[in-house]
Amino acid sequence: YDPALRPLTGRDAAVIAFLESQPEVAKMEADLCRFIGDWLPAYVRDNRSYLTVGIGCTGGQHRSVYLAERLAMRFRGVARVLVRHRSLVE
């Protein structure tokens, strides 16, 4: 936890750098990518309209935003991706 990052979001460079330096964040991202990557083809094959992935964190503006953006980048080439951040004013 770094109090200086509190007013920022998971889209800001300082937060991204901080989260990328945390091994558990990288592991969480890898686990989520593996899970979605394993199951998304089945959803496509079954003509499912959508797959919802929700990621929460205590404040809703740092880790969850960062991970949602990373997952969106990873899967945009595979499926239509819509990202919504409930806790951010956009």
HTML snippet that shows the backbone in 3Dmol.js (N, CA, C, O; Angstrom):
<script src="https://3Dmol.org/build/3Dmol-min.js"></script>
<div id="view" style="width:600px;height:400px;position:relative"></div>
<script>
const pdb = `
ATOM      1  N   TYR A   1       0.839  -1.191   0.000  1.00  0.00           N
ATOM      2  CA  TYR A   1       0.000   0.000   0.000  1.00  0.00           C
ATOM      3  C   TYR A   1       0.872   1.238   0.000  1.00  0.00           C
ATOM      4  O   TYR A   1       1.794   1.355   0.807  1.00  0.00           O
ATOM      5  N   ASP A   2       0.582   2.168  -0.908  1.00  0.00           N
ATOM      6  CA  ASP A   2       1.321   3.424  -0.987  1.00  0.00           C
ATOM      7  C   ASP A   2       0.303   4.563  -0.978  1.00  0.00           C
ATOM      8  O   ASP A   2      -0.416   4.746  -1.960  1.00  0.00           O
ATOM      9  N   PRO A   3       0.227   5.335   0.114  1.00  0.00           N
ATOM     10  CA  PRO A   3      -0.775   6.397   0.226  1.00  0.00           C
ATOM     11  C   PRO A   3      -0.708   7.426  -0.902  1.00  0.00           C
ATOM     12  O   PRO A   3      -1.725   8.036  -1.232  1.00  0.00           O
ATOM     13  N   ALA A   4       0.455   7.628  -1.495  1.00  0.00           N
ATOM     14  CA  ALA A   4       0.600   8.604  -2.575  1.00  0.00           C
ATOM     15  C   ALA A   4      -0.190   8.183  -3.821  1.00  0.00           C
ATOM     16  O   ALA A   4      -0.538   9.023  -4.652  1.00  0.00           O
ATOM     17  N   LEU A   5      -0.468   6.896  -3.944  1.00  0.00           N
ATOM     18  CA  LEU A   5      -1.190   6.388  -5.118  1.00  0.00           C
ATOM     19  C   LEU A   5      -2.701   6.441  -4.942  1.00  0.00           C
ATOM     20  O   LEU A   5      -3.446   6.207  -5.894  1.00  0.00           O
ATOM     21  N   ARG A   6      -3.153   6.742  -3.744  1.00  0.00           N
ATOM     22  CA  ARG A   6      -4.587   6.698  -3.435  1.00  0.00           C
ATOM     23  C   ARG A   6      -5.462   7.485  -4.413  1.00  0.00           C
ATOM     24  O   ARG A   6      -6.495   6.961  -4.830  1.00  0.00           O
ATOM     25  N   PRO A   7      -5.104   8.717  -4.804  1.00  0.00           N
ATOM     26  CA  PRO A   7      -5.990   9.467  -5.696  1.00  0.00           C
ATOM     27  C   PRO A   7      -5.919   9.017  -7.161  1.00  0.00           C
ATOM     28  O   PRO A   7      -6.695   9.489  -7.991  1.00  0.00           O
ATOM     29  N   LEU A   8      -5.011   8.125  -7.473  1.00  0.00           N
ATOM     30  CA  LEU A   8      -4.824   7.659  -8.851  1.00  0.00           C
ATOM     31  C   LEU A   8      -5.658   6.425  -9.108  1.00  0.00           C
ATOM     32  O   LEU A   8      -6.321   5.913  -8.206  1.00  0.00           O
ATOM     33  N   THR A   9      -5.624   5.944 -10.354  1.00  0.00           N
ATOM     34  CA  THR A   9      -6.346   4.719 -10.710  1.00  0.00           C
ATOM     35  C   THR A   9      -5.389   3.725 -11.368  1.00  0.00           C
ATOM     36  O   THR A   9      -4.221   4.027 -11.614  1.00  0.00           O
ATOM     37  N   GLY A  10      -5.910   2.554 -11.640  1.00  0.00           N
ATOM     38  CA  GLY A  10      -5.141   1.506 -12.300  1.00  0.00           C
ATOM     39  C   GLY A  10      -4.781   1.815 -13.730  1.00  0.00           C
ATOM     40  O   GLY A  10      -4.129   1.010 -14.394  1.00  0.00           O
ATOM     41  N   ARG A  11      -5.195   2.971 -14.219  1.00  0.00           N
ATOM     42  CA  ARG A  11      -4.810   3.423 -15.561  1.00  0.00           C
ATOM     43  C   ARG A  11      -3.612   4.368 -15.526  1.00  0.00           C
ATOM     44  O   ARG A  11      -3.033   4.682 -16.565  1.00  0.00           O
ATOM     45  N   ASP A  12      -3.245   4.818 -14.329  1.00  0.00           N
ATOM     46  CA  ASP A  12      -2.140   5.769 -14.187  1.00  0.00           C
ATOM     47  C   ASP A  12      -0.798   5.050 -14.127  1.00  0.00           C
ATOM     48  O   ASP A  12      -0.674   3.985 -13.523  1.00  0.00           O
ATOM     49  N   ALA A  13       0.204   5.651 -14.764  1.00  0.00           N
ATOM     50  CA  ALA A  13       1.527   5.025 -14.883  1.00  0.00           C
ATOM     51  C   ALA A  13       2.129   4.656 -13.532  1.00  0.00           C
ATOM     52  O   ALA A  13       2.734   3.592 -13.405  1.00  0.00           O
ATOM     53  N   ALA A  14       1.982   5.498 -12.534  1.00  0.00           N
ATOM     54  CA  ALA A  14       2.579   5.208 -11.217  1.00  0.00           C
ATOM     55  C   ALA A  14       1.930   3.984 -10.575  1.00  0.00           C
ATOM     56  O   ALA A  14       2.612   3.174  -9.946  1.00  0.00           O
ATOM     57  N   VAL A  15       0.627   3.852 -10.732  1.00  0.00           N
ATOM     58  CA  VAL A  15      -0.079   2.683 -10.188  1.00  0.00           C
ATOM     59  C   VAL A  15       0.303   1.435 -10.971  1.00  0.00           C
ATOM     60  O   VAL A  15       0.545   0.378 -10.389  1.00  0.00           O
ATOM     61  N   ILE A  16       0.357   1.560 -12.279  1.00  0.00           N
ATOM     62  CA  ILE A  16       0.749   0.423 -13.127  1.00  0.00           C
ATOM     63  C   ILE A  16       2.139  -0.058 -12.732  1.00  0.00           C
ATOM     64  O   ILE A  16       2.356  -1.259 -12.570  1.00  0.00           O
ATOM     65  N   ALA A  17       3.078   0.863 -12.578  1.00  0.00           N
ATOM     66  CA  ALA A  17       4.448   0.481 -12.192  1.00  0.00           C
ATOM     67  C   ALA A  17       4.451  -0.216 -10.832  1.00  0.00           C
ATOM     68  O   ALA A  17       5.128  -1.227 -10.648  1.00  0.00           O
ATOM     69  N   PHE A  18       3.692   0.330  -9.881  1.00  0.00           N
ATOM     70  CA  PHE A  18       3.626  -0.280  -8.558  1.00  0.00           C
ATOM     71  C   PHE A  18       3.059  -1.696  -8.642  1.00  0.00           C
ATOM     72  O   PHE A  18       3.634  -2.630  -8.083  1.00  0.00           O
ATOM     73  N   LEU A  19       1.932  -1.857  -9.340  1.00  0.00           N
ATOM     74  CA  LEU A  19       1.294  -3.176  -9.423  1.00  0.00           C
ATOM     75  C   LEU A  19       2.158  -4.173 -10.191  1.00  0.00           C
ATOM     76  O   LEU A  19       2.192  -5.355  -9.850  1.00  0.00           O
ATOM     77  N   GLU A  20       2.851  -3.705 -11.218  1.00  0.00           N
ATOM     78  CA  GLU A  20       3.724  -4.609 -11.974  1.00  0.00           C
ATOM     79  C   GLU A  20       4.925  -5.059 -11.158  1.00  0.00           C
ATOM     80  O   GLU A  20       5.580  -6.039 -11.513  1.00  0.00           O
ATOM     81  N   SER A  21       5.222  -4.363 -10.077  1.00  0.00           N
ATOM     82  CA  SER A  21       6.341  -4.769  -9.216  1.00  0.00           C
ATOM     83  C   SER A  21       5.903  -5.771  -8.146  1.00  0.00           C
ATOM     84  O   SER A  21       6.736  -6.257  -7.381  1.00  0.00           O
ATOM     85  N   GLN A  22       4.622  -6.082  -8.086  1.00  0.00           N
ATOM     86  CA  GLN A  22       4.079  -6.990  -7.074  1.00  0.00           C
ATOM     87  C   GLN A  22       3.887  -8.386  -7.672  1.00  0.00           C
ATOM     88  O   GLN A  22       3.037  -8.558  -8.546  1.00  0.00           O
ATOM     89  N   PRO A  23       4.649  -9.382  -7.228  1.00  0.00           N
ATOM     90  CA  PRO A  23       4.548 -10.729  -7.791  1.00  0.00           C
ATOM     91  C   PRO A  23       3.139 -11.318  -7.712  1.00  0.00           C
ATOM     92  O   PRO A  23       2.721 -12.036  -8.620  1.00  0.00           O
ATOM     93  N   GLU A  24       2.404 -11.024  -6.638  1.00  0.00           N
ATOM     94  CA  GLU A  24       1.066 -11.614  -6.516  1.00  0.00           C
ATOM     95  C   GLU A  24       0.092 -11.041  -7.552  1.00  0.00           C
ATOM     96  O   GLU A  24      -0.857 -11.720  -7.945  1.00  0.00           O
ATOM     97  N   VAL A  25       0.316  -9.812  -7.994  1.00  0.00           N
ATOM     98  CA  VAL A  25      -0.535  -9.226  -9.035  1.00  0.00           C
ATOM     99  C   VAL A  25      -0.258  -9.937 -10.361  1.00  0.00           C
ATOM    100  O   VAL A  25      -1.189 -10.256 -11.101  1.00  0.00           O
ATOM    101  N   ALA A  26       0.999 -10.179 -10.657  1.00  0.00           N
ATOM    102  CA  ALA A  26       1.348 -10.900 -11.885  1.00  0.00           C
ATOM    103  C   ALA A  26       0.781 -12.317 -11.862  1.00  0.00           C
ATOM    104  O   ALA A  26       0.315 -12.814 -12.887  1.00  0.00           O
ATOM    105  N   LYS A  27       0.817 -12.962 -10.713  1.00  0.00           N
ATOM    106  CA  LYS A  27       0.259 -14.314 -10.602  1.00  0.00           C
ATOM    107  C   LYS A  27      -1.256 -14.292 -10.801  1.00  0.00           C
ATOM    108  O   LYS A  27      -1.815 -15.150 -11.484  1.00  0.00           O
ATOM    109  N   MET A  28      -1.914 -13.299 -10.195  1.00  0.00           N
ATOM    110  CA  MET A  28      -3.366 -13.188 -10.357  1.00  0.00           C
ATOM    111  C   MET A  28      -3.723 -12.972 -11.828  1.00  0.00           C
ATOM    112  O   MET A  28      -4.651 -13.595 -12.343  1.00  0.00           O
ATOM    113  N   GLU A  29      -2.989 -12.093 -12.495  1.00  0.00           N
ATOM    114  CA  GLU A  29      -3.237 -11.843 -13.922  1.00  0.00           C
ATOM    115  C   GLU A  29      -3.032 -13.120 -14.736  1.00  0.00           C
ATOM    116  O   GLU A  29      -3.853 -13.450 -15.592  1.00  0.00           O
ATOM    117  N   ALA A  30      -1.958 -13.825 -14.475  1.00  0.00           N
ATOM    118  CA  ALA A  30      -1.685 -15.072 -15.203  1.00  0.00           C
ATOM    119  C   ALA A  30      -2.774 -16.112 -14.954  1.00  0.00           C
ATOM    120  O   ALA A  30      -3.211 -16.792 -15.883  1.00  0.00           O
ATOM    121  N   ASP A  31      -3.212 -16.237 -13.704  1.00  0.00           N
ATOM    122  CA  ASP A  31      -4.284 -17.191 -13.378  1.00  0.00           C
ATOM    123  C   ASP A  31      -5.582 -16.829 -14.092  1.00  0.00           C
ATOM    124  O   ASP A  31      -6.252 -17.702 -14.643  1.00  0.00           O
ATOM    125  N   LEU A  32      -5.939 -15.542 -14.087  1.00  0.00           N
ATOM    126  CA  LEU A  32      -7.166 -15.105 -14.752  1.00  0.00           C
ATOM    127  C   LEU A  32      -7.078 -15.319 -16.265  1.00  0.00           C
ATOM    128  O   LEU A  32      -8.034 -15.782 -16.886  1.00  0.00           O
ATOM    129  N   CYS A  33      -5.936 -14.982 -16.850  1.00  0.00           N
ATOM    130  CA  CYS A  33      -5.757 -15.182 -18.296  1.00  0.00           C
ATOM    131  C   CYS A  33      -5.862 -16.660 -18.665  1.00  0.00           C
ATOM    132  O   CYS A  33      -6.478 -17.016 -19.669  1.00  0.00           O
ATOM    133  N   ARG A  34      -5.260 -17.508 -17.851  1.00  0.00           N
ATOM    134  CA  ARG A  34      -5.326 -18.941 -18.117  1.00  0.00           C
ATOM    135  C   ARG A  34      -6.768 -19.432 -18.031  1.00  0.00           C
ATOM    136  O   ARG A  34      -7.230 -20.159 -18.911  1.00  0.00           O
ATOM    137  N   PHE A  35      -7.480 -19.037 -16.977  1.00  0.00           N
ATOM    138  CA  PHE A  35      -8.864 -19.474 -16.784  1.00  0.00           C
ATOM    139  C   PHE A  35      -9.754 -19.006 -17.930  1.00  0.00           C
ATOM    140  O   PHE A  35     -10.489 -19.802 -18.515  1.00  0.00           O
ATOM    141  N   ILE A  36      -9.688 -17.719 -18.248  1.00  0.00           N
ATOM    142  CA  ILE A  36     -10.524 -17.192 -19.333  1.00  0.00           C
ATOM    143  C   ILE A  36     -10.113 -17.812 -20.663  1.00  0.00           C
ATOM    144  O   ILE A  36     -10.966 -18.182 -21.470  1.00  0.00           O
ATOM    145  N   GLY A  37      -8.823 -17.924 -20.887  1.00  0.00           N
ATOM    146  CA  GLY A  37      -8.335 -18.526 -22.129  1.00  0.00           C
ATOM    147  C   GLY A  37      -8.778 -19.969 -22.303  1.00  0.00           C
ATOM    148  O   GLY A  37      -9.039 -20.415 -23.420  1.00  0.00           O
ATOM    149  N   ASP A  38      -8.862 -20.701 -21.192  1.00  0.00           N
ATOM    150  CA  ASP A  38      -9.309 -22.089 -21.257  1.00  0.00           C
ATOM    151  C   ASP A  38     -10.800 -22.197 -21.555  1.00  0.00           C
ATOM    152  O   ASP A  38     -11.220 -23.091 -22.290  1.00  0.00           O
ATOM    153  N   TRP A  39     -11.607 -21.291 -20.990  1.00  0.00           N
ATOM    154  CA  TRP A  39     -13.063 -21.418 -21.072  1.00  0.00           C
ATOM    155  C   TRP A  39     -13.727 -20.576 -22.152  1.00  0.00           C
ATOM    156  O   TRP A  39     -14.831 -20.910 -22.582  1.00  0.00           O
ATOM    157  N   LEU A  40     -13.100 -19.502 -22.604  1.00  0.00           N
ATOM    158  CA  LEU A  40     -13.704 -18.647 -23.612  1.00  0.00           C
ATOM    159  C   LEU A  40     -14.048 -19.396 -24.902  1.00  0.00           C
ATOM    160  O   LEU A  40     -15.124 -19.168 -25.453  1.00  0.00           O
ATOM    161  N   PRO A  41     -13.189 -20.272 -25.402  1.00  0.00           N
ATOM    162  CA  PRO A  41     -13.562 -21.002 -26.618  1.00  0.00           C
ATOM    163  C   PRO A  41     -14.853 -21.811 -26.463  1.00  0.00           C
ATOM    164  O   PRO A  41     -15.615 -21.937 -27.421  1.00  0.00           O
ATOM    165  N   ALA A  42     -15.102 -22.347 -25.300  1.00  0.00           N
ATOM    166  CA  ALA A  42     -16.343 -23.101 -25.073  1.00  0.00           C
ATOM    167  C   ALA A  42     -17.552 -22.177 -25.137  1.00  0.00           C
ATOM    168  O   ALA A  42     -18.594 -22.556 -25.671  1.00  0.00           O
ATOM    169  N   TYR A  43     -17.422 -20.970 -24.599  1.00  0.00           N
ATOM    170  CA  TYR A  43     -18.519 -19.994 -24.677  1.00  0.00           C
ATOM    171  C   TYR A  43     -18.787 -19.617 -26.124  1.00  0.00           C
ATOM    172  O   TYR A  43     -19.943 -19.534 -26.537  1.00  0.00           O
ATOM    173  N   VAL A  44     -17.741 -19.391 -26.892  1.00  0.00           N
ATOM    174  CA  VAL A  44     -17.884 -19.043 -28.311  1.00  0.00           C
ATOM    175  C   VAL A  44     -18.518 -20.209 -29.059  1.00  0.00           C
ATOM    176  O   VAL A  44     -19.443 -20.013 -29.847  1.00  0.00           O
ATOM    177  N   ARG A  45     -18.032 -21.398 -28.821  1.00  0.00           N
ATOM    178  CA  ARG A  45     -18.537 -22.598 -29.489  1.00  0.00           C
ATOM    179  C   ARG A  45     -20.021 -22.829 -29.183  1.00  0.00           C
ATOM    180  O   ARG A  45     -20.767 -23.302 -30.040  1.00  0.00           O
ATOM    181  N   ASP A  46     -20.442 -22.496 -27.966  1.00  0.00           N
ATOM    182  CA  ASP A  46     -21.835 -22.688 -27.562  1.00  0.00           C
ATOM    183  C   ASP A  46     -22.713 -21.488 -27.901  1.00  0.00           C
ATOM    184  O   ASP A  46     -23.857 -21.411 -27.453  1.00  0.00           O
ATOM    185  N   ASN A  47     -22.186 -20.550 -28.691  1.00  0.00           N
ATOM    186  CA  ASN A  47     -22.931 -19.353 -29.102  1.00  0.00           C
ATOM    187  C   ASN A  47     -23.466 -18.549 -27.919  1.00  0.00           C
ATOM    188  O   ASN A  47     -24.565 -18.000 -27.985  1.00  0.00           O
ATOM    189  N   ARG A  48     -22.705 -18.482 -26.858  1.00  0.00           N
ATOM    190  CA  ARG A  48     -23.109 -17.684 -25.697  1.00  0.00           C
ATOM    191  C   ARG A  48     -23.018 -16.205 -26.076  1.00  0.00           C
ATOM    192  O   ARG A  48     -22.114 -15.797 -26.806  1.00  0.00           O
ATOM    193  N   SER A  49     -23.947 -15.423 -25.582  1.00  0.00           N
ATOM    194  CA  SER A  49     -23.981 -13.997 -25.913  1.00  0.00           C
ATOM    195  C   SER A  49     -22.865 -13.224 -25.230  1.00  0.00           C
ATOM    196  O   SER A  49     -22.322 -12.274 -25.795  1.00  0.00           O
ATOM    197  N   TYR A  50     -22.525 -13.631 -24.016  1.00  0.00           N
ATOM    198  CA  TYR A  50     -21.489 -12.902 -23.296  1.00  0.00           C
ATOM    199  C   TYR A  50     -20.930 -13.737 -22.153  1.00  0.00           C
ATOM    200  O   TYR A  50     -21.538 -14.706 -21.699  1.00  0.00           O
ATOM    201  N   LEU A  51     -19.769 -13.328 -21.716  1.00  0.00           N
ATOM    202  CA  LEU A  51     -19.118 -13.871 -20.534  1.00  0.00           C
ATOM    203  C   LEU A  51     -18.765 -12.669 -19.669  1.00  0.00           C
ATOM    204  O   LEU A  51     -18.062 -11.767 -20.124  1.00  0.00           O
ATOM    205  N   THR A  52     -19.233 -12.644 -18.457  1.00  0.00           N
ATOM    206  CA  THR A  52     -18.942 -11.537 -17.557  1.00  0.00           C
ATOM    207  C   THR A  52     -17.840 -11.946 -16.592  1.00  0.00           C
ATOM    208  O   THR A  52     -17.906 -13.003 -15.964  1.00  0.00           O
ATOM    209  N   VAL A  53     -16.834 -11.098 -16.486  1.00  0.00           N
ATOM    210  CA  VAL A  53     -15.745 -11.315 -15.541  1.00  0.00           C
ATOM    211  C   VAL A  53     -15.729 -10.099 -14.623  1.00  0.00           C
ATOM    212  O   VAL A  53     -15.552  -8.971 -15.083  1.00  0.00           O
ATOM    213  N   GLY A  54     -15.913 -10.327 -13.344  1.00  0.00           N
ATOM    214  CA  GLY A  54     -15.897  -9.235 -12.374  1.00  0.00           C
ATOM    215  C   GLY A  54     -14.682  -9.349 -11.472  1.00  0.00           C
ATOM    216  O   GLY A  54     -14.380 -10.420 -10.945  1.00  0.00           O
ATOM    217  N   ILE A  55     -13.995  -8.240 -11.302  1.00  0.00           N
ATOM    218  CA  ILE A  55     -12.810  -8.211 -10.447  1.00  0.00           C
ATOM    219  C   ILE A  55     -13.023  -7.113  -9.417  1.00  0.00           C
ATOM    220  O   ILE A  55     -13.276  -5.962  -9.772  1.00  0.00           O
ATOM    221  N   GLY A  56     -12.925  -7.458  -8.180  1.00  0.00           N
ATOM    222  CA  GLY A  56     -13.104  -6.468  -7.129  1.00  0.00           C
ATOM    223  C   GLY A  56     -11.824  -6.237  -6.358  1.00  0.00           C
ATOM    224  O   GLY A  56     -10.949  -7.101  -6.301  1.00  0.00           O
ATOM    225  N   CYS A  57     -11.728  -5.081  -5.778  1.00  0.00           N
ATOM    226  CA  CYS A  57     -10.661  -4.785  -4.838  1.00  0.00           C
ATOM    227  C   CYS A  57     -11.226  -3.784  -3.834  1.00  0.00           C
ATOM    228  O   CYS A  57     -12.301  -3.223  -4.048  1.00  0.00           O
ATOM    229  N   THR A  58     -10.529  -3.571  -2.783  1.00  0.00           N
ATOM    230  CA  THR A  58     -11.051  -2.777  -1.670  1.00  0.00           C
ATOM    231  C   THR A  58     -11.581  -1.418  -2.111  1.00  0.00           C
ATOM    232  O   THR A  58     -12.711  -1.064  -1.776  1.00  0.00           O
ATOM    233  N   GLY A  59     -10.801  -0.665  -2.841  1.00  0.00           N
ATOM    234  CA  GLY A  59     -11.232   0.676  -3.251  1.00  0.00           C
ATOM    235  C   GLY A  59     -11.892   0.727  -4.610  1.00  0.00           C
ATOM    236  O   GLY A  59     -12.593   1.689  -4.923  1.00  0.00           O
ATOM    237  N   GLY A  60     -11.678  -0.293  -5.421  1.00  0.00           N
ATOM    238  CA  GLY A  60     -12.304  -0.344  -6.731  1.00  0.00           C
ATOM    239  C   GLY A  60     -11.690   0.551  -7.783  1.00  0.00           C
ATOM    240  O   GLY A  60     -12.309   0.809  -8.815  1.00  0.00           O
ATOM    241  N   GLN A  61     -10.473   1.034  -7.538  1.00  0.00           N
ATOM    242  CA  GLN A  61      -9.896   1.911  -8.554  1.00  0.00           C
ATOM    243  C   GLN A  61      -8.438   1.611  -8.885  1.00  0.00           C
ATOM    244  O   GLN A  61      -7.871   2.251  -9.771  1.00  0.00           O
ATOM    245  N   HIS A  62      -7.825   0.668  -8.208  1.00  0.00           N
ATOM    246  CA  HIS A  62      -6.419   0.389  -8.469  1.00  0.00           C
ATOM    247  C   HIS A  62      -6.230  -0.981  -9.110  1.00  0.00           C
ATOM    248  O   HIS A  62      -6.168  -1.086 -10.335  1.00  0.00           O
ATOM    249  N   ARG A  63      -6.138  -2.030  -8.296  1.00  0.00           N
ATOM    250  CA  ARG A  63      -5.862  -3.372  -8.793  1.00  0.00           C
ATOM    251  C   ARG A  63      -6.953  -3.868  -9.741  1.00  0.00           C
ATOM    252  O   ARG A  63      -6.644  -4.440 -10.786  1.00  0.00           O
ATOM    253  N   SER A  64      -8.219  -3.657  -9.395  1.00  0.00           N
ATOM    254  CA  SER A  64      -9.302  -4.158 -10.249  1.00  0.00           C
ATOM    255  C   SER A  64      -9.302  -3.454 -11.602  1.00  0.00           C
ATOM    256  O   SER A  64      -9.527  -4.092 -12.631  1.00  0.00           O
ATOM    257  N   VAL A  65      -9.054  -2.155 -11.609  1.00  0.00           N
ATOM    258  CA  VAL A  65      -9.001  -1.403 -12.871  1.00  0.00           C
ATOM    259  C   VAL A  65      -7.819  -1.881 -13.702  1.00  0.00           C
ATOM    260  O   VAL A  65      -7.952  -2.137 -14.899  1.00  0.00           O
ATOM    261  N   TYR A  66      -6.674  -1.997 -13.064  1.00  0.00           N
ATOM    262  CA  TYR A  66      -5.464  -2.464 -13.759  1.00  0.00           C
ATOM    263  C   TYR A  66      -5.700  -3.830 -14.394  1.00  0.00           C
ATOM    264  O   TYR A  66      -5.413  -4.028 -15.574  1.00  0.00           O
ATOM    265  N   LEU A  67      -6.226  -4.779 -13.604  1.00  0.00           N
ATOM    266  CA  LEU A  67      -6.432  -6.132 -14.115  1.00  0.00           C
ATOM    267  C   LEU A  67      -7.493  -6.176 -15.204  1.00  0.00           C
ATOM    268  O   LEU A  67      -7.330  -6.897 -16.188  1.00  0.00           O
ATOM    269  N   ALA A  68      -8.565  -5.429 -15.051  1.00  0.00           N
ATOM    270  CA  ALA A  68      -9.599  -5.401 -16.088  1.00  0.00           C
ATOM    271  C   ALA A  68      -9.034  -4.868 -17.404  1.00  0.00           C
ATOM    272  O   ALA A  68      -9.331  -5.404 -18.471  1.00  0.00           O
ATOM    273  N   GLU A  69      -8.234  -3.831 -17.328  1.00  0.00           N
ATOM    274  CA  GLU A  69      -7.620  -3.267 -18.536  1.00  0.00           C
ATOM    275  C   GLU A  69      -6.646  -4.256 -19.171  1.00  0.00           C
ATOM    276  O   GLU A  69      -6.607  -4.396 -20.394  1.00  0.00           O
ATOM    277  N   ARG A  70      -5.870  -4.934 -18.348  1.00  0.00           N
ATOM    278  CA  ARG A  70      -4.915  -5.930 -18.870  1.00  0.00           C
ATOM    279  C   ARG A  70      -5.637  -7.097 -19.539  1.00  0.00           C
ATOM    280  O   ARG A  70      -5.235  -7.550 -20.610  1.00  0.00           O
ATOM    281  N   LEU A  71      -6.705  -7.581 -18.902  1.00  0.00           N
ATOM    282  CA  LEU A  71      -7.474  -8.676 -19.494  1.00  0.00           C
ATOM    283  C   LEU A  71      -8.117  -8.236 -20.804  1.00  0.00           C
ATOM    284  O   LEU A  71      -8.152  -9.000 -21.769  1.00  0.00           O
ATOM    285  N   ALA A  72      -8.620  -7.019 -20.840  1.00  0.00           N
ATOM    286  CA  ALA A  72      -9.230  -6.502 -22.066  1.00  0.00           C
ATOM    287  C   ALA A  72      -8.207  -6.467 -23.198  1.00  0.00           C
ATOM    288  O   ALA A  72      -8.508  -6.873 -24.320  1.00  0.00           O
ATOM    289  N   MET A  73      -7.002  -5.984 -22.907  1.00  0.00           N
ATOM    290  CA  MET A  73      -5.952  -5.957 -23.936  1.00  0.00           C
ATOM    291  C   MET A  73      -5.637  -7.370 -24.424  1.00  0.00           C
ATOM    292  O   MET A  73      -5.455  -7.596 -25.620  1.00  0.00           O
ATOM    293  N   ARG A  74      -5.575  -8.298 -23.507  1.00  0.00           N
ATOM    294  CA  ARG A  74      -5.214  -9.679 -23.842  1.00  0.00           C
ATOM    295  C   ARG A  74      -6.263 -10.360 -24.713  1.00  0.00           C
ATOM    296  O   ARG A  74      -5.915 -11.124 -25.614  1.00  0.00           O
ATOM    297  N   PHE A  75      -7.548 -10.094 -24.459  1.00  0.00           N
ATOM    298  CA  PHE A  75      -8.605 -10.847 -25.135  1.00  0.00           C
ATOM    299  C   PHE A  75      -9.326 -10.071 -26.232  1.00  0.00           C
ATOM    300  O   PHE A  75     -10.244 -10.613 -26.848  1.00  0.00           O
ATOM    301  N   ARG A  76      -8.949  -8.831 -26.495  1.00  0.00           N
ATOM    302  CA  ARG A  76      -9.613  -8.046 -27.554  1.00  0.00           C
ATOM    303  C   ARG A  76      -9.502  -8.704 -28.917  1.00  0.00           C
ATOM    304  O   ARG A  76     -10.420  -8.594 -29.730  1.00  0.00           O
ATOM    305  N   GLY A  77      -8.421  -9.370 -29.177  1.00  0.00           N
ATOM    306  CA  GLY A  77      -8.247 -10.027 -30.466  1.00  0.00           C
ATOM    307  C   GLY A  77      -9.010 -11.330 -30.590  1.00  0.00           C
ATOM    308  O   GLY A  77      -9.102 -11.889 -31.683  1.00  0.00           O
ATOM    309  N   VAL A  78      -9.554 -11.823 -29.498  1.00  0.00           N
ATOM    310  CA  VAL A  78     -10.245 -13.111 -29.466  1.00  0.00           C
ATOM    311  C   VAL A  78     -11.759 -12.938 -29.471  1.00  0.00           C
ATOM    312  O   VAL A  78     -12.482 -13.743 -30.058  1.00  0.00           O
ATOM    313  N   ALA A  79     -12.232 -11.884 -28.815  1.00  0.00           N
ATOM    314  CA  ALA A  79     -13.671 -11.665 -28.675  1.00  0.00           C
ATOM    315  C   ALA A  79     -13.936 -10.173 -28.508  1.00  0.00           C
ATOM    316  O   ALA A  79     -13.026  -9.389 -28.241  1.00  0.00           O
ATOM    317  N   ARG A  80     -15.183  -9.808 -28.669  1.00  0.00           N
ATOM    318  CA  ARG A  80     -15.580  -8.417 -28.408  1.00  0.00           C
ATOM    319  C   ARG A  80     -15.491  -8.188 -26.899  1.00  0.00           C
ATOM    320  O   ARG A  80     -16.013  -8.977 -26.113  1.00  0.00           O
ATOM    321  N   VAL A  81     -14.831  -7.110 -26.506  1.00  0.00           N
ATOM    322  CA  VAL A  81     -14.589  -6.845 -25.090  1.00  0.00           C
ATOM    323  C   VAL A  81     -15.183  -5.488 -24.720  1.00  0.00           C
ATOM    324  O   VAL A  81     -14.978  -4.491 -25.413  1.00  0.00           O
ATOM    325  N   LEU A  82     -15.911  -5.474 -23.632  1.00  0.00           N
ATOM    326  CA  LEU A  82     -16.457  -4.240 -23.064  1.00  0.00           C
ATOM    327  C   LEU A  82     -15.966  -4.158 -21.632  1.00  0.00           C
ATOM    328  O   LEU A  82     -16.134  -5.102 -20.860  1.00  0.00           O
ATOM    329  N   VAL A  83     -15.358  -3.034 -21.271  1.00  0.00           N
ATOM    330  CA  VAL A  83     -14.837  -2.843 -19.921  1.00  0.00           C
ATOM    331  C   VAL A  83     -15.650  -1.757 -19.237  1.00  0.00           C
ATOM    332  O   VAL A  83     -15.846  -0.669 -19.777  1.00  0.00           O
ATOM    333  N   ARG A  84     -16.117  -2.074 -18.044  1.00  0.00           N
ATOM    334  CA  ARG A  84     -16.822  -1.085 -17.208  1.00  0.00           C
ATOM    335  C   ARG A  84     -16.177  -1.078 -15.839  1.00  0.00           C
ATOM    336  O   ARG A  84     -15.950  -2.129 -15.239  1.00  0.00           O
ATOM    337  N   HIS A  85     -15.887   0.101 -15.358  1.00  0.00           N
ATOM    338  CA  HIS A  85     -15.314   0.264 -14.022  1.00  0.00           C
ATOM    339  C   HIS A  85     -16.377   0.933 -13.156  1.00  0.00           C
ATOM    340  O   HIS A  85     -16.587   2.143 -13.245  1.00  0.00           O
ATOM    341  N   ARG A  86     -17.031   0.159 -12.334  1.00  0.00           N
ATOM    342  CA  ARG A  86     -18.134   0.672 -11.507  1.00  0.00           C
ATOM    343  C   ARG A  86     -17.715   1.809 -10.589  1.00  0.00           C
ATOM    344  O   ARG A  86     -18.485   2.744 -10.366  1.00  0.00           O
ATOM    345  N   SER A  87     -16.513   1.737 -10.062  1.00  0.00           N
ATOM    346  CA  SER A  87     -16.111   2.699  -9.034  1.00  0.00           C
ATOM    347  C   SER A  87     -15.433   3.951  -9.604  1.00  0.00           C
ATOM    348  O   SER A  87     -15.116   4.875  -8.855  1.00  0.00           O
ATOM    349  N   LEU A  88     -15.210   3.987 -10.904  1.00  0.00           N
ATOM    350  CA  LEU A  88     -14.572   5.159 -11.506  1.00  0.00           C
ATOM    351  C   LEU A  88     -15.616   6.059 -12.134  1.00  0.00           C
ATOM    352  O   LEU A  88     -16.592   5.588 -12.716  1.00  0.00           O
ATOM    353  N   VAL A  89     -15.405   7.341 -12.012  1.00  0.00           N
ATOM    354  CA  VAL A  89     -16.266   8.295 -12.709  1.00  0.00           C
ATOM    355  C   VAL A  89     -15.614   8.515 -14.068  1.00  0.00           C
ATOM    356  O   VAL A  89     -14.511   9.052 -14.162  1.00  0.00           O
ATOM    357  N   GLU A  90     -16.314   8.090 -15.120  1.00  0.00           N
ATOM    358  CA  GLU A  90     -15.715   8.180 -16.458  1.00  0.00           C
ATOM    359  C   GLU A  90     -16.497   9.133 -17.323  1.00  0.00           C
ATOM    360  O   GLU A  90     -16.147   9.341 -18.485  1.00  0.00           O
TER     361      GLU A  90
END
`;
const viewer = $3Dmol.createViewer("view");
viewer.addModel(pdb, "pdb");
viewer.setStyle({}, {cartoon: {color: "spectrum"}});
viewer.zoomTo();
viewer.render();
</script>
